[in-house]
Amino acid sequence: MNNHLREAHAHLFSHGRSLAMPSLAACQGADDCLAIARDAARRERARADPGWALLVGARLESWTSPGAGPSGWPTLRQLDEATGPVPCIAMSFDHHMVMANSAALWAAGFASGKQAPPGGVIDRDDGGNPTGMLLETAAWVAWNAAPDPTPDQRRDLVRHALRDLASLGYAQVHDMHSQPWLGQLLSELSDAGELPVSVWLYPAVDHLKEMAQAAAHWSRPAIRLAGGKIFVDGTLNSRTAWMLHPFEHPQPGLESGKIVTPPAAIESALRTCSEAGVGLAAHAIGDGAVRACLNALEKLRTIGALPARRAEFPQLRIEHAEIIDAQDVPRFARLGAVASVQPCHLLADIEALRRYLPHRLDRVLPLRELIDAGCTPGELLWFGSDVPIVRADPADSIQAAVHRRRPGSHDTEAIAPTQAISEQEAWACFSPRER
């Protein structure tokens, strides 16, 4: 096994936490989801100090028996009957959509008239009442209403995540949307000889100034503040990715997805990161979001608001870039923007891609075009997993990048097969190169 790999997109705390939560990944339909929710709520009621029932990993597009609720979830009434007074939230595998029961909606304030935060959506019935489905920032308001793990629990969860990634051959991990407390925790693990990998941190841009000040205390050779993070759009499965062309069967009112961070705010984030001496990691899945990021970088470079390049950390790395318009492919190498992609997502997204983007399948993860246009593997084309959204095993991304389909499926099931790359090129995308 390789033991020098770079995991370019991970969520350490969430990964550790997900390892300890009930998973919905094996569900075949709404009834399976309800059964797991019922068991989780029963366990919480049996505790001396009951907490929340938090479930992860639901992949609704694969359900053979979807429910009668929004997007195929169980209905709010069914979830309430299964969980009773225990606050319960079921998270989609992409972490951009949840189904919350009434107790969780009340705890988050959404059942009492609270409006969705910027970038969020509260799904409502014809009477204006929440259905339980929340998208984007609204989903995270509800999720974060649950009590936080204690500091000792945090330490154990992060330690577990680090060990798991190291066991897969990773020597470097890039943590995306890093919590303000994570740098200090990692430094304590490092000082105790319990840090098996080096870590780059990317907190939310809103927390960057705070993190930069604190970094003087927790930075180590193996722990670096590398940049800030923004979300420009949503995801494909939630149909909130910002697209240049409308989805087939879109979410009502979101025909071309959801703009979470508009162009002016992308420019502001680039300026903020540049002033802090670090780079920007921009979550951009749809081709509209990818173009907006490239446009912002090019505009600021043109007016002299940004230096030509930043040597230590990439000035802009576009995370996911699952759909890229042909006109934008050569702009990555020309601008020096890193395409930080997760080919493994292809394996999970096949149903959603065929259902919602049948007219754009040729633009899914154009890896061959990116390399041919000058994005050298490991230098401007990076691979990661987005764990815990999907599992971190690098073999999944190798499978997707080389074969463009799930293992064991027929060649005709491949998505954009002309974009396949060689196995050697794919492994090189996991290998760090000196910048």
N, C-alpha and C positions, 0 to 999 in steps of 0.2 A: 504494500500500500504506500502511496505517496504520503510523505510526512512534512511537506513544505508548502502546502496549498494555502491559498488566500480565500477565505469566505468573505466575499465583498459586500454581502447584505444580510445581516442577521439582527435579531432582537433578543439580546441575551436574557433580560429579565422575563420577557414574555415567553421565551422558549422554556426557561426553567419552570415557570408557572404552569405552562400548558402540559408539561410532563406530569404534573400532579393533579390535573383536572380531568373530569369525565370527558371523553371524546365522542363526537357525533360523526366521525369520519366514516364509520362502517354502516351508518344508517342507510336504509333503502327507501325510507319514506317517513311521513309525518308520524305514523304510529310508533316507529322505532324511536324517533326523537322524543315523543311524549313519554315513552317508557323509561328512557334514560333520565329525563327531567324529573319524573315521578320518584325514581330511586334516589336521585341526588337530593331532592327536597326532603325525602324521608330520612336520609342520613343527617341532614342539617337539623331537623326537628328532634332527633335523638341526642343531639349534643347538649351539654350543659349550657353552652352559650351559642345558640344557633346563629349561623351566618347566612350567606347567600349561596344559592346554587348557580354556579357559573359553568357553562358548558362551551366547548370549543370544537371547531372543525367541521361544521355543517357545510356540505357541498350540495346545495339544492338542485343544481342542474343534473346531477346524477341520480336523483331520487326517481324510482320507478312508480312510487305511490305518493305523489305530492299531496299536501293538505289543502283545505279549503280556505286557508288564510292567505294573506298577501304574499305574492311571489312563491306560493306553494308551501309556506310555513303552516303549522297548525294554527287554528284560530285563537284569538286571545282568550275566548271562553274555555276552549279545550286546555290551553296552557294553565289557566287559573285553576281549573278543576284538578289538573294533575299535580300542581305544586302548592295549592292552598296559600297560606299567608307568607310562605318563604319567598323572598324576592328571588326571581330566577331570570337569567338572561342566557339565551342561546346565541352564540357568535358564529357567523359564517366563516368558512375557512380563510377567506381573504381579509377578514378583520375590518370590513367596511359596511357591514350590515348586521343587525341583531334583531332578534325577536324577544321582547321583554314581556313578562307578565304584569298584571296590574300593580302588584306590590312594588316591583322595580320601577314602573312608570311613575308611581307616586313618590318614591324615594328620589327619583331624578327630577321631579317637578313637572313632568310632562302631562300627567293626568289632571293637574289642577290649572292648566292654561298656560304654562310656560312655553314660550315660542322656541323654535329651533335656533341654535347658535349659527353664526355665519358659516356657510358651507355645509350645513346639515339639513336633513329632511325628516319630518315626522309624518309618516303615512297616516291618513285619516279616512274614516268612512264617510258616507254621504251626509251623516249628521254632524260631521266635524270632530268626531271623537277619535283619539288615537287607536289604531288597530293593533299596536304592539310592535310593528316594524319600524325601525329607525335606521337611517342611512348616514354615513360619513360622520361629521363631527357630533351629530345628535346621538349616534350609536355610542361614541366614546364618553359623552356626558353621562349616559346611563351606566355604562360599564364602570366608570370611575366613581360612581356613587357608592359602589360596594366598598366596605372597609379595606384599607391597605394592609398587606402583610406587615408584620413587625420587622424591625431592623434585623433581628436574628434570622427570621424566615427569609428575608431578602437575600441575606448572605448565603444561606443554604441553597436557595433557588438559583442564584447566579453561579455559584460553585458547581452545581449539578450541570447547568447549561455549558459551562466552559469545559468540563470534563467530557461531556458528550461530544462536543465539536472537536476536541483534541483527539478523541478516539477515532474520528473519521478521517484523520490525516491533516487537519487544518493547523497551521502554525501562526496564521494571522487572521483576525476576525474584525470586521467593520460593523460596529453597532449603530443602527439607525434609529433616530429619535431617542437618543440616550436621556435617561432620567437625570435630573440635577445631582442626585446623590451617587450616581454610578461610578464616577471617577474616583471618589474617595474610597468607596468599597473595593474597587479593583486594586487601588494602591495598597490597601491593607492586606488583600490576598497576595499581592506581589511581595510585600515585605515579609509575609509569612511563608513564602516559597510555594504558594498554592495557585499561581497563575501559569497555566500550561501553554498559553498562547499570548501573542502580542495583540493589542486592541487599539483600534482607532475609534474615537467617539464622535458622533454627529448629533448633538442635541437640537431641539427645535430652535429655529433662528431667534424666536422670542426669548429664549433662555441663554443665548450665546454669550452675551456680555457677562452674565452671572457665572457661567461655566468658565469663561476665559479668566476671570479674576480668581476663581477657586483653583484653576489648573496649576497655578504656581505652587500649590501645596501637594497636589496629587499626581502631577506628571511624573512619569518614569520613562526610561528608555523604551519600555515595552507598552506604555500607556500614553497615547497622544490625543490631544484635542485636534481633530483634523478638519472640522467644518461644522456648518449648520444644516438643518434639514427643513424642507417645506413639502407640502402636499399640493400639487398643482391640480390634480383631478382625483377621481375615484378609481373604480376597478371595472373589469369587463363583466364578471359574473353579476355584479350589482347593477350593471348598465349605467354606471356613473363615470366611466372613463370619458374624457373630453375628446370627442371625435370630430374630424373634418367633415364627415358624412354621417347622416343619421343612422342609428341602430335599426335593425329589423326588430319589431316588437319592443319598442323602448318603454322605459318607465314613464308613466303619464307626466307630461310637462318637462321631460328630460330627454327629448328626442336625440340630441347629440351629446348626452352625458351631462356632467356637472363640473362647472369651473369652480374649483375650490380656492385657488389663488390666481387672481387676474394678472395680466401682463405688468401693470405698474408695480404691483407688489412683488413680482418675481425680480424686477429690476432693483427694487429696494433691498431685497434679500441678498442679491449679488453684491451690492454696495456694502451692506453691513458685514458680510463675510470677508470681503476684501479688506475693509478697514481693520478687521480683527486679525488679519494675516492668515486666514484659513480659507477653505473652499466651501462650495455650496453643493449639497446633494438634493436633487429635486425629484420627488416622486412624480413621474409622468408616464402614464400607461398608454393613453390614446394618442393618435397622431396629431390631434389639435394641441394637446398639452406639450408634446415633444417639440412641435414647431414654436410654440410660445416661449419655451425655454431657450431654444437656439436663437430666436429673434431677440430676446432680451440680452443675451451675451453679445451678439453681434452689434446691437445698437450701442451698448455701453462701451464696447471696444472702439467703435467708429467715432464716438464723440470724445474719446480719451478719458472716460470715467473709470476704466479698468486698465491695468497693465496688460501687455500682450499675453503673457502666460504667468502662472505661478508654479515654481519649480517643485516644492516639496509635496504639496497636496494639489490635486486637480482643481482648477478654478471653478469648473462646473462638471459635475457628473450627473447624468440623467439616469435615474433609477427605473428599471423595468423596461421602458421604451418598447412595449410589446407590439405596438403598431407604429410603423414609421413610413411616412409618405416617401415615394421615390425621390422627390425633389429635395428632401431633407437629408438623405443618406450621406452625400458627400460633404455636408456641412460639419459633421462631427469631426472629421480629420482636419478640415480646413480651419476650424475654430479651436481645435485641441480639446474638445469636449469628450469626456469619457462616456461611452455607452456601457453602463453597468447593468447588465441584463441577467435574468434568471430563466434560462431555457426550460428548467424543470416545470415552470408554470404551464408550459404548453401541454404537458401530460394531464394536468388537472383541468385545463380550460377548453379541451376539445369540444365538449358539448356546447358550451357557451359560445365559442367561436363560430361553430357551424350554425347555431340558432340565431345569433344576434348580428354576426358580421360575415354572412356568406359572400357578400360583395367585396370584402376586403381581405380575404384569406391570403392572397398573394403578398400582402404587406405585413404578415405576422412574423416577427423576429427575423428580419432580413440579414442574417449573419454573414452569408456569403457576400452580399453586396457591401456590407460595412467593411469587411476585410479587404475586398478588392478596391474599395475607395480609400484605403489607407489607415484603417483602424487596426493596427497591429495587435494580435492577441496578447493579452497581458499588459499592454501599454495603454491602448485606448479602447480595448474591448475586454471587459472584466465579467467574470461569472460569479454568481452567488446563488443563494437559495431562497432568501426571505423567510427562513425558519423563524417562528413555527407555522407560518402560513402553509408551507409544504415542508416535507422532511429535508434535512440538510445533506443527505448522502449525495456526493458529487456525481455518482453514477447516473442519477436521474437526469442531470443536465447534459451529461455526455450522451445519453440515449436520445434526448430530445434534439440536441444540436446536430447529431450525426444522422439519426434516422427519422426525426421529425414525427414520430408516432410512438404510441405505447408499446412496450415489449409484448411480443406475441401477436400483435395486430398485423393485418395484411398491408402490403405496400400501398394499396389504394387508400388507406386511411391516413397517410402522411399529409400534414399541413404544410403547404408551400415547400415541396420537396426540393425545388431548385435552390433554396436557401440553405441547404445542408452544407456542413463543413466537415473536414476530416477529423478523426479522433485525435490526432496529434495537435491540430489547431485548437480543438476543444479543451484539451488538458492544459494547453498553454494559456488559455483564458483564466485559469485558476492560479497561474504562477505569477507572483509579483515580479515586476521589472523595475530597475532603478529609473527614476524620472530625471 
